[in-house]
Amino acid sequence: MRARQWIYVVAVLACAAALAWAATSGPDPFPTHMGLGGGVDGWRPRKSALLELALVTGGLAVLFACLSFFAPRLPASLVNTPRRDYWLTDAHRPAFSRIIADFFLLIGSLVLFLSAAFTALSVIDAHESAARSALLVLFLLAIAASVIHLVWTLSHPPRSASGRRRPAPSSGVREPRRP
């Protein structure tokens, strides 16, 4: 397994651990909704709240794992990406598939770590809002950075050994010879 896959597994285990901790030590009623300021504005009985949270978290874990597995296998006709002529050639499609699979695992890991952190914060102090707000801001910054990095990576294919960008084999344009 690659590092991103291990990180994803750790994120799933962190969610499971946070849910188990909340089931044994969490407040009853359990906070179920937070406002934009991070303060709790919804409460439910602990058992039903944690069951719902476990189902949603499990569903998200399965969703991002499936996206990571199936998105790279989409036919080229369904893929819209920067530098499509480069990334969807037979020579570069495996690298493109790895980039997309890793991106979905990264986003899924961030979502699952956020869920685990919010659940743990609910056990530690159900009324705490500053930590939730800070975590949400960090989460949004990490998502934005991940998307920007993905777009930049796909817009700037790797350079060849000579330092020039490798043209797509199907472009039909030859690079001029340099003396």
C-alpha positions as CSV (number, residue, x, y, z in Angstrom):
1,M,0.0,0.0,0.0
2,R,1.1,3.6,-0.7
3,A,1.4,6.3,1.9
4,R,-1.9,8.0,0.9
5,Q,-3.7,4.7,1.4
6,W,-2.2,4.2,4.8
7,I,-3.1,7.7,5.8
8,Y,-6.7,7.0,4.7
9,V,-6.8,3.8,6.8
10,V,-5.5,5.8,9.8
11,A,-8.3,8.4,9.2
12,V,-10.9,5.6,9.2
13,L,-9.5,4.2,12.4
14,A,-9.4,7.6,14.0
15,C,-13.1,8.0,13.2
16,A,-13.8,4.6,14.7
17,A,-11.8,5.4,17.8
18,A,-13.5,8.8,18.3
19,L,-16.9,7.2,17.9
20,A,-16.1,4.4,20.3
21,W,-14.8,7.0,22.8
22,A,-18.0,9.1,22.4
23,A,-20.2,6.0,22.9
24,T,-18.6,5.3,26.3
25,S,-17.7,8.8,27.5
26,G,-19.7,11.3,25.4
27,P,-22.4,13.6,26.8
28,D,-26.0,12.7,26.7
29,P,-27.6,14.4,24.9
30,F,-24.9,14.6,22.2
31,P,-24.2,17.7,20.1
32,T,-25.4,17.0,16.5
33,H,-25.1,20.3,14.7
34,M,-22.8,23.3,15.0
35,G,-23.5,26.8,13.7
36,L,-21.0,28.9,11.6
37,G,-19.5,30.3,14.8
38,G,-18.7,26.8,16.0
39,G,-21.3,26.8,18.7
40,V,-23.6,23.8,19.2
41,D,-27.2,24.5,18.1
42,G,-28.5,21.0,17.9
43,W,-28.7,18.1,20.4
44,R,-30.0,14.5,20.3
45,P,-29.8,11.5,22.5
46,R,-26.3,10.1,22.4
47,K,-27.2,6.6,21.1
48,S,-29.2,7.8,18.1
49,A,-26.7,10.7,17.4
50,L,-23.7,8.4,17.4
51,L,-25.5,5.8,15.3
52,E,-26.3,8.4,12.7
53,L,-22.8,9.8,12.9
54,A,-21.3,6.3,12.4
55,L,-23.5,5.7,9.4
56,V,-22.7,9.0,7.8
57,T,-18.9,8.6,8.5
58,G,-18.9,5.0,7.2
59,G,-20.8,6.2,4.1
60,L,-18.2,8.9,3.5
61,A,-15.4,6.4,4.0
62,V,-16.9,4.1,1.4
63,L,-17.7,7.0,-0.9
64,F,-14.1,8.3,-1.0
65,A,-12.6,4.8,-1.3
66,C,-14.9,4.1,-4.3
67,L,-14.1,7.5,-5.9
68,S,-10.4,6.7,-5.5
69,F,-10.8,3.3,-7.0
70,F,-13.2,4.1,-9.9
71,A,-12.4,7.7,-11.0
72,P,-9.1,6.7,-12.6
73,R,-10.9,3.9,-14.5
74,L,-13.3,6.3,-16.3
75,P,-13.1,6.2,-20.0
76,A,-11.2,9.1,-21.5
77,S,-14.3,10.5,-23.2
78,L,-15.7,11.3,-19.7
79,V,-12.6,13.0,-18.4
80,N,-12.2,16.7,-18.5
81,T,-8.8,17.9,-17.3
82,P,-6.2,20.5,-18.0
83,R,-3.7,19.4,-20.6
84,R,-6.0,16.6,-21.7
85,D,-3.9,15.9,-24.7
86,Y,-0.9,15.0,-22.5
87,W,-2.5,13.2,-19.5
88,L,-4.9,10.9,-21.4
89,T,-2.3,9.4,-23.7
90,D,-1.4,5.8,-23.1
91,A,2.1,6.8,-21.8
92,H,0.8,9.2,-19.2
93,R,-2.6,7.8,-18.2
94,P,-1.2,5.7,-15.3
95,A,0.4,8.8,-13.8
96,F,-2.9,10.7,-14.2
97,S,-4.8,7.9,-12.6
98,R,-2.5,7.8,-9.6
99,I,-2.8,11.6,-9.2
100,I,-6.6,11.4,-9.3
101,A,-6.8,8.4,-6.9
102,D,-4.4,10.1,-4.5
103,F,-6.4,13.3,-4.6
104,F,-9.6,11.5,-3.6
105,L,-7.8,9.7,-0.8
106,L,-6.4,13.0,0.4
107,I,-9.8,14.7,0.4
108,G,-11.4,11.7,2.1
109,S,-8.7,11.6,4.7
110,L,-9.2,15.3,5.5
111,V,-13.0,14.8,5.8
112,L,-12.6,11.8,8.1
113,F,-10.0,13.5,10.3
114,L,-12.3,16.5,10.6
115,S,-15.2,14.2,11.7
116,A,-12.9,12.4,14.2
117,A,-11.7,15.7,15.6
118,F,-15.3,17.1,15.9
119,T,-16.4,13.9,17.6
120,A,-13.5,14.0,20.0
121,L,-14.1,17.7,20.8
122,S,-17.7,16.9,21.6
123,V,-16.5,14.4,24.2
124,I,-13.9,16.7,25.7
125,D,-16.2,19.8,25.8
126,A,-19.5,19.7,24.1
127,H,-19.9,23.5,24.3
128,E,-16.4,24.5,23.0
129,S,-16.7,26.6,19.8
130,A,-13.3,28.2,19.3
131,A,-11.5,24.9,18.6
132,R,-14.3,23.8,16.2
133,S,-14.0,27.1,14.3
134,A,-10.3,26.8,14.1
135,L,-10.5,23.2,12.8
136,L,-13.0,24.2,10.2
137,V,-10.9,27.0,8.9
138,L,-7.8,24.7,8.8
139,F,-9.9,22.1,7.0
140,L,-11.1,24.6,4.4
141,L,-7.6,25.9,3.8
142,A,-6.3,22.3,3.4
143,I,-9.1,21.5,0.9
144,A,-8.4,24.7,-1.1
145,A,-4.6,24.0,-1.1
146,S,-5.3,20.4,-2.3
147,V,-7.5,21.6,-5.2
148,I,-5.0,24.3,-6.2
149,H,-2.2,21.8,-6.1
150,L,-4.2,19.3,-8.2
151,V,-5.0,21.9,-10.8
152,W,-1.4,23.1,-10.9
153,T,-0.1,19.6,-11.2
154,L,-2.4,18.7,-14.0
155,S,-1.7,22.1,-15.8
156,H,2.1,21.7,-15.6
157,P,3.1,18.2,-16.7
158,P,6.6,17.0,-15.7
159,R,9.5,18.2,-17.7
160,S,11.7,15.9,-19.7
161,A,15.4,15.3,-18.8
162,S,16.4,18.2,-21.2
163,G,14.3,20.6,-19.1
164,R,11.7,21.2,-21.8
165,R,8.1,20.1,-21.5
166,R,7.5,16.8,-23.2
167,P,4.9,17.3,-26.0
168,A,2.0,14.9,-26.2
169,P,2.7,12.1,-28.6
170,S,-0.7,12.7,-30.3
171,S,-0.2,16.5,-30.8
172,G,1.5,16.1,-34.2
173,V,3.7,19.1,-33.6
174,R,7.5,18.6,-33.6
175,E,9.7,20.6,-31.4
176,P,12.3,22.7,-33.3
177,R,15.8,21.4,-33.3
178,R,18.3,23.2,-31.2
179,P,22.0,23.4,-32.3
